[in-house]
Amino acid sequence: MKTRILAALCAVPLAAGVLGAAPAYAEPDPLLSVTSVQLSKTSVTVTGLQTEKIDVTVKGGYDSDNPGDENTTLNVYLKRTSGSGDLTRVVSTDLKRTAGTVQNGTWTGPLNVPSTADGTFTVFGVGTGPYGSPGSGMPYDITPYAGQNVLVKGSHQPKITWTVSPAVVPVGKPYKITWKVTDSATGKPFGGKVRVGAGVDNVCAEGGPAQTFTDANGVLTKSYAASDAAFLHCFEVPTEPYAIVSESFFVKRQAGVSATPAKTSAKVGTVVPVNGSVSGAPYKCAVHFQRLQGASQWRTVSSSTVRSSGRFTVDGKAVAKGKLSYRVLLSACDNFAAASSKSFAITGV
């Protein structure tokens, strides 16, 4: 959409978008019991790219005598109950046991609160760590716990914008994306390099994208291989263990369409199969057999869809006597822009 917060916690458009709901697993871990969850602060003020630390203490137990569970960590989850910041969930770092036994102990560690959590958050559950996502192998749901509220006063929240070059990427061609991090309140950069993560496909939902830095203006221009265009692109400003702000989308793609009629002349009204292919194989996207009407108007005669191979067959026909121009149009579909084949002639007799 890590997963860190990208897939589990952020409200992120997925080409608009994925993400924004809490992770969903089968059921709470039957071995985990929670006696209490304490936060060291009930309100914090955070600005810009900074985070404010809240100390978290969990008392409870993990009912296991397996030596491998001795180092079990816990995560505390909070959900938004008011306000309109970018984040809808926040989660603590992996809390380590600092007292007692794994069956009856105390776990402590920080919760890092960013400015994008502006609003009121409430503890709603605890889960075993390390923090991750369904894709990282967590088999259980969060154990419910109704806990404290914390008021977050966030300002100058970071905003991510991007520009793809070219704006519509031809299938089979490389491209670039210029990402930018700015202050949403002023529209200006934060005045220094920003640690960010940029990735494609699975890394957007498993483990987080590789981290790097923008320039002093908050800008990072990244080159992408042609093969990347088929997958989700993500960008984030990370903290531990989730993202302060993140965005994800699919680039707009321009397919090539080829089409060849089975015959170049036929009786008027006779079906003439038109076979062709669409680069990038936009499966189940619609293609239309069209005739040229007048100087520039195209009228749809029949339609079909693209097969998983990228090929299609659409029923063409000679709609009138004489040599007329036809084409096949791929409708705009998913992240593919509309595209058409070269025109071809079928003579009606």
C-alpha positions as CSV (number, residue, x, y, z in Angstrom):
1,M,0.0,0.0,0.0
2,K,5.3,-3.2,4.8
3,T,4.1,-4.0,5.8
4,R,4.7,-1.7,8.1
5,I,2.0,0.9,8.2
6,L,1.8,1.2,4.5
7,A,-0.4,-1.8,4.1
8,A,-1.9,-1.9,7.5
9,L,-2.3,1.5,8.9
10,C,-2.2,4.4,6.4
11,A,-5.1,5.6,4.3
12,V,-3.3,5.5,1.0
13,P,-4.8,5.7,-2.5
14,L,-3.9,2.9,-4.8
15,A,-3.7,4.1,-8.2
16,A,-5.4,4.9,-6.4
17,G,-5.2,2.8,-3.6
18,V,-4.9,0.2,-1.0
19,L,-4.6,0.5,2.5
20,G,-6.2,2.2,5.3
21,A,-7.7,-0.7,7.2
22,A,-6.2,-2.5,10.2
23,P,-4.7,-5.9,9.5
24,A,-7.2,-8.8,9.4
25,Y,-6.2,-12.2,10.6
26,A,-8.0,-15.3,11.7
27,E,-8.4,-14.7,15.5
28,P,-6.6,-13.3,18.5
29,D,-3.6,-15.3,19.7
30,P,-5.0,-17.6,22.4
31,L,-1.6,-17.6,24.2
32,L,-1.6,-13.8,24.7
33,S,-3.2,-12.2,27.7
34,V,-3.1,-8.4,28.4
35,T,-3.6,-7.1,32.0
36,S,-2.8,-3.4,31.4
37,V,-1.5,-0.9,28.8
38,Q,0.0,2.3,30.1
39,L,1.1,5.4,28.0
40,S,3.4,7.9,29.6
41,K,1.6,10.9,28.0
42,T,-2.0,11.7,27.3
43,S,-1.1,14.5,24.8
44,V,1.7,15.4,22.5
45,T,2.5,18.3,20.1
46,V,4.4,17.4,16.9
47,T,5.4,19.4,14.0
48,G,6.8,18.7,10.5
49,L,9.0,15.6,10.1
50,Q,9.6,15.1,13.8
51,T,8.1,12.4,16.0
52,E,7.2,12.6,19.7
53,K,8.1,9.6,21.9
54,I,5.5,8.1,24.3
55,D,6.8,5.4,26.6
56,V,4.5,2.3,26.6
57,T,4.2,-0.3,29.3
58,V,2.3,-3.5,28.8
59,K,1.7,-6.0,31.6
60,G,0.5,-9.5,30.6
61,G,1.7,-12.8,29.6
62,Y,2.4,-15.2,26.7
63,D,1.3,-18.7,27.9
64,S,4.1,-20.7,26.4
65,D,7.0,-22.8,27.7
66,N,8.7,-23.0,24.3
67,P,12.2,-21.6,24.7
68,G,11.8,-19.9,21.3
69,D,9.1,-17.7,22.8
70,E,11.3,-16.3,25.5
71,N,12.1,-13.2,23.4
72,T,8.5,-12.6,22.3
73,T,7.9,-8.9,21.6
74,L,4.6,-7.0,21.7
75,N,3.1,-4.2,19.7
76,V,0.4,-1.8,21.0
77,Y,-2.1,-0.5,18.4
78,L,-4.1,2.7,18.5
79,K,-6.8,3.9,16.2
80,R,-8.1,7.3,15.4
81,T,-11.3,8.3,17.2
82,S,-11.3,12.0,16.2
83,G,-9.5,14.4,14.0
84,S,-8.5,14.3,10.4
85,G,-4.8,13.7,10.2
86,D,-3.4,11.5,7.4
87,L,-2.9,8.4,9.6
88,T,-5.9,6.3,10.9
89,R,-3.8,3.9,12.9
90,V,-0.5,4.1,14.8
91,V,1.5,1.3,16.4
92,S,4.3,1.1,18.9
93,T,7.8,-0.2,18.2
94,D,8.4,-3.9,19.1
95,L,8.2,-3.8,22.9
96,K,10.7,-5.9,24.7
97,R,10.2,-7.8,28.0
98,T,12.0,-5.9,30.7
99,A,10.6,-7.6,33.9
100,G,9.1,-10.9,35.0
101,T,8.6,-14.0,32.9
102,V,7.2,-14.4,29.4
103,Q,4.1,-16.0,31.1
104,N,3.7,-13.1,33.5
105,G,5.8,-10.1,32.6
106,T,6.2,-6.4,31.7
107,W,7.0,-5.2,28.2
108,T,8.3,-1.7,27.5
109,G,9.3,0.6,24.6
110,P,8.5,3.7,22.7
111,L,5.5,4.7,20.5
112,N,6.7,7.2,17.9
113,V,4.0,9.7,17.1
114,P,4.2,11.8,13.9
115,S,2.5,15.1,13.0
116,T,0.3,13.2,10.5
117,A,-1.5,11.6,13.5
118,D,-3.2,14.9,14.3
119,G,-6.2,14.1,16.4
120,T,-7.2,11.7,19.2
121,F,-6.1,8.1,19.2
122,T,-7.2,5.3,21.5
123,V,-5.5,2.0,22.4
124,F,-7.6,-0.8,21.0
125,G,-5.3,-3.9,21.0
126,V,-2.0,-5.6,21.5
127,G,-0.3,-8.1,19.2
128,T,2.8,-10.2,19.2
129,G,5.8,-8.8,17.3
130,P,7.7,-8.2,15.3
131,Y,5.4,-5.7,13.7
132,G,4.5,-6.7,10.2
133,S,1.5,-7.5,8.0
134,P,-0.5,-10.5,6.8
135,G,2.1,-11.0,4.1
136,S,4.9,-11.2,6.6
137,G,3.4,-14.2,8.3
138,M,1.5,-12.9,11.3
139,P,-1.1,-15.7,11.9
140,Y,-3.3,-14.0,14.5
141,D,-5.4,-11.0,14.9
142,I,-4.8,-8.3,17.5
143,T,-5.9,-9.1,21.0
144,P,-8.5,-6.5,21.9
145,Y,-7.8,-4.1,24.7
146,A,-9.7,-0.9,25.4
147,G,-7.1,1.5,26.7
148,Q,-6.0,5.1,27.1
149,N,-6.6,8.1,24.7
150,V,-3.8,10.3,23.5
151,L,-4.4,13.7,21.9
152,V,-2.0,14.5,19.1
153,K,-1.6,18.1,18.0
154,G,0.1,17.8,14.7
155,S,1.1,20.8,12.5
156,H,3.1,21.4,9.2
157,Q,2.4,17.8,8.2
158,P,4.5,16.4,5.3
159,K,2.9,15.9,1.9
160,I,4.1,13.7,-0.9
161,T,3.7,14.7,-4.6
162,W,5.1,13.2,-7.7
163,T,5.5,13.7,-11.4
164,V,6.0,10.8,-13.9
165,S,8.1,11.4,-17.1
166,P,6.7,10.8,-19.6
167,A,3.3,11.3,-18.0
168,V,1.9,8.3,-19.9
169,V,4.5,5.6,-20.1
170,P,4.7,3.5,-23.4
171,V,4.8,-0.2,-22.7
172,G,8.3,-1.5,-22.9
173,K,10.0,1.9,-22.2
174,P,11.8,3.1,-19.1
175,Y,10.6,6.2,-17.2
176,K,11.4,8.4,-14.3
177,I,9.4,9.6,-11.3
178,T,10.3,12.8,-9.4
179,W,9.0,12.6,-5.9
180,K,8.8,15.6,-3.6
181,V,8.2,16.0,0.1
182,T,6.9,19.4,1.2
183,D,5.2,21.1,4.2
184,S,1.5,20.8,3.6
185,A,0.9,24.1,5.4
186,T,3.3,26.2,3.4
187,G,3.9,24.2,0.2
188,K,7.6,24.7,0.7
189,P,10.4,22.1,1.4
190,F,11.5,21.5,5.0
191,G,14.9,22.9,4.3
192,G,17.1,19.8,4.3
193,K,17.5,16.3,3.1
194,V,14.6,14.0,4.0
195,R,15.0,10.2,4.6
196,V,12.5,8.4,2.4
197,G,11.8,5.0,0.9
198,A,10.8,4.3,-2.7
199,G,9.8,0.9,-4.0
200,V,7.9,-1.2,-6.5
201,D,5.6,-4.2,-6.2
202,N,6.0,-6.5,-3.2
203,V,8.4,-4.2,-1.2
204,C,5.5,-1.8,-0.9
205,A,3.7,-4.3,1.3
206,E,6.5,-6.5,2.7
207,G,9.3,-5.0,4.8
208,G,9.2,-1.5,3.3
209,P,11.0,0.1,0.4
210,A,14.7,0.7,0.4
211,Q,15.6,3.9,2.1
212,T,17.5,6.8,0.7
213,F,17.5,10.6,0.9
214,T,16.0,13.5,-1.1
215,D,18.1,16.5,-1.9
216,A,17.9,19.7,0.2
217,N,14.7,20.7,-1.6
218,G,12.9,17.5,-0.6
219,V,13.2,16.1,-4.2
220,L,14.2,12.6,-5.3
221,T,14.2,11.7,-9.0
222,K,14.3,7.9,-9.5
223,S,14.7,5.9,-12.8
224,Y,12.5,2.8,-13.3
225,A,12.8,-0.1,-15.7
226,A,10.2,-0.7,-18.3
227,S,9.1,-3.8,-16.4
228,D,8.3,-1.8,-13.3
229,A,5.4,-0.1,-15.0
230,A,3.1,-3.1,-14.4
231,F,3.4,-2.8,-10.6
232,L,2.4,-0.6,-7.7
233,H,4.8,2.2,-6.9
234,C,5.2,3.5,-3.4
235,F,7.0,6.3,-1.6
236,E,7.1,7.0,2.1
237,V,8.7,9.1,4.9
238,P,9.5,6.4,7.4
239,T,9.7,6.2,11.1
240,E,9.8,3.1,13.3
241,P,7.9,0.9,12.7
242,Y,5.7,2.6,10.1
243,A,5.5,5.6,7.8
244,I,4.9,9.2,8.8
245,V,3.3,9.7,5.4
246,S,3.1,7.4,2.3
247,E,1.6,7.3,-1.1
248,S,1.2,4.6,-3.7
249,F,-0.1,4.5,-7.3
250,F,0.2,2.8,-10.7
251,V,1.8,4.8,-13.6
252,K,-0.4,5.5,-16.6
253,R,0.6,3.2,-19.5
254,Q,0.3,3.6,-23.2
255,A,-0.2,0.2,-25.0
256,G,0.4,-0.5,-28.7
257,V,-2.5,-2.0,-30.5
258,S,-2.2,-4.0,-33.7
259,A,-5.1,-5.4,-35.7
260,T,-5.4,-7.4,-39.0
261,P,-8.7,-8.3,-40.7
262,A,-9.1,-11.9,-41.9
263,K,-10.3,-10.5,-45.2
264,T,-9.8,-7.2,-47.0
265,S,-13.1,-7.5,-48.9
266,A,-16.4,-9.1,-48.0
267,K,-20.1,-9.0,-48.7
268,V,-21.8,-6.2,-46.9
269,G,-22.9,-7.4,-43.5
270,T,-20.6,-10.5,-43.5
271,V,-18.6,-11.0,-40.3
272,V,-14.9,-10.5,-40.8
273,P,-12.9,-11.6,-37.8
274,V,-10.2,-9.1,-36.8
275,N,-7.3,-10.5,-34.9
276,G,-4.8,-8.4,-33.0
277,S,-2.8,-7.8,-29.9
278,V,-2.2,-5.2,-27.2
279,S,1.2,-4.7,-25.7
280,G,1.2,-5.0,-21.9
281,A,-1.7,-7.6,-22.1
282,P,-4.4,-5.6,-20.2
283,Y,-6.5,-8.7,-19.5
284,K,-10.3,-8.3,-20.0
285,C,-10.0,-4.7,-21.1
286,A,-12.4,-3.8,-23.8
287,V,-11.5,-3.4,-27.5
288,H,-13.9,-2.0,-30.1
289,F,-14.1,-2.5,-33.9
290,Q,-14.8,1.0,-35.3
291,R,-15.6,2.5,-38.7
292,L,-14.6,5.9,-39.8
293,Q,-17.6,8.1,-40.3
294,G,-16.9,11.4,-42.1
295,A,-13.5,13.0,-41.7
296,S,-12.7,12.1,-38.1
297,Q,-15.6,10.5,-36.3
298,W,-15.2,6.8,-35.3
299,R,-18.3,4.7,-34.6
300,T,-18.2,1.4,-32.7
301,V,-19.6,-1.6,-34.6
302,S,-18.7,-4.4,-32.2
303,S,-16.7,-5.1,-29.1
304,S,-14.6,-7.8,-27.4
305,T,-12.0,-8.1,-24.7
306,V,-8.3,-8.7,-24.4
307,R,-7.2,-12.3,-23.5
308,S,-4.6,-13.0,-20.9
309,S,-2.1,-13.4,-23.7
310,G,-2.7,-9.9,-24.8
311,R,-4.4,-11.0,-28.0
312,F,-8.0,-10.4,-29.0
313,T,-10.5,-11.3,-31.7
314,V,-13.3,-8.9,-32.5
315,D,-16.1,-9.3,-35.1
316,G,-15.6,-6.9,-37.9
317,K,-17.8,-6.4,-40.9
318,A,-18.1,-4.5,-44.1
319,V,-20.9,-2.1,-43.1
320,A,-21.5,-0.7,-46.6
321,K,-20.3,-1.1,-50.2
322,G,-17.0,0.4,-51.2
323,K,-13.6,0.7,-49.5
324,L,-14.0,2.0,-45.9
325,S,-11.6,2.7,-43.1
326,Y,-11.7,0.8,-39.8
327,R,-9.6,0.5,-36.7
328,V,-9.6,-1.2,-33.3
329,L,-9.7,1.0,-30.2
330,L,-8.6,-0.1,-26.7
331,S,-10.7,1.7,-24.1
332,A,-9.1,3.4,-21.2
333,C,-8.9,0.6,-18.6
334,D,-7.2,0.2,-15.2
335,N,-4.0,2.2,-15.6
336,F,-3.9,1.9,-19.4
337,A,-4.8,5.0,-21.5
338,A,-7.0,4.6,-24.5
339,A,-5.1,3.5,-27.7
340,S,-5.9,2.5,-31.2
341,S,-4.5,0.5,-34.0
342,K,-3.5,1.9,-37.4
343,S,-6.5,2.2,-39.6
344,F,-7.1,-0.5,-42.2
345,A,-9.5,-1.0,-45.1
346,I,-12.3,-3.5,-45.8
347,T,-14.1,-3.3,-49.1
348,G,-17.8,-4.1,-49.0
349,V,-19.1,-5.8,-52.1
